[in-house]
Amino acid sequence: MTGLGYRGEMAGWDISAIHADFFEVAPENWIRRDRTPLYKLLDSGRPVRLHGVSLSLGGQAPIQHDFLKAVRELMIDISAEYYSDHLAASGDAHQLYDLFPIPFTESEVIRVSDRIKEVQDVLGTRIAVENTTYYTNTGDMSEVEFLMRVVERADCNILLDINNIAVNHKNHQQTDLHHFVTKLDLHRVTYMHVAGHEFDQRFNLYIDTHSRPVEATTREAALRLHELHNIPILLEWDNDIPSMVTINQELSWLKTSTST
Amino acid sequence: MAEDFYLYIRGATETIPPGYTESGMRTYRHLVFLGASQMIEAHFPELRQQLGEPAWKALLQAFIRQSAWTSHYYGDMKDEFLAFLARESDREDT
């Protein structure tokens, strides 16, 4: 199964011609808007999964139950079975509309997993958290150790972003893709994200821009996990979105392994 | 420590919080500025040109520094920006 992150820019495309088996959207973009484009996706016979950007699981602000109720209502409306957000903060006690690192410490494991449990209690369902890119962070455990401690304590799932692991490895030379995956409980992985990234010489860092084709090593790692464990792959392309032809080409590369 | 991290990102201090890298912190500050400026520019397309680059940048930086946004919806930043302009204008009048 291969999915595509659906963007408003794709509204004019012929949905039936997109070679995706499922779609993903950010609930924040649809809770208060006309959902006609989402109903069109569903009418094409493919399910829609929700991937949020503002839950701020690592933030200090109280979890907003009204927002979660609106997410729940959207899930029911479009029969969405999956909802995920990032293992990150969106700000301190306020929103800054980006994804900031949570220090990799035991006290944060406890605080953040308690917040995930609260979210799951309000929604009445299990969520998944995505491993994110970080451009600098502190703490005394590795990223994958932190991720596994959080998801086990919260008893939640993982949305495994292969591109983020690759970006973090390029930027920090800590945990490579192979090592990261061996430390995971793959039974908790709902599906994978792949995307492209860019080097920004102003900061001497690779930035998770979702504006480029997927790197071959990222694609091959995702395909390997797909073949061995039947985990679906979803393509994210959020900026400088190319033509549908290019997206379909990229999706086709995620269906067939080049090594076989 | 979280407080120092966000003070830097908001541009309220130039001190890098202990344990973090300067390049990483500058990246986060840049990404927040980019997110805010793209949203404001989408809603007020002529403002940047009218103000000129230095004044536009200073206005956005002041907006981000004082921000206390709580909405889950990024688009609500437009209303926060209008409220910020009204507060700034009141302050100048008194």
Interface residues (C-beta under 8 A of the other chain):
Chain A: E28 I31 R32 V53 S54 L55 Q60 A61 Q64 F67 A89 G91 D92 H94 Q95 L96 Y97 D98 F100 P103 Y134 Y135 T136 N137 T138 D200 R202 F203 N204 L205 I207
Chain B: M1 A2 E3 F5 Y6 I9 R10 P18 G19 Y20 T21 S23 G24 M25 R26 T27 Y28 H30 L31 V32 G35 A36 M39 I64 S67 A68 W69 T70 S71 H72 Y73 Y74 M77
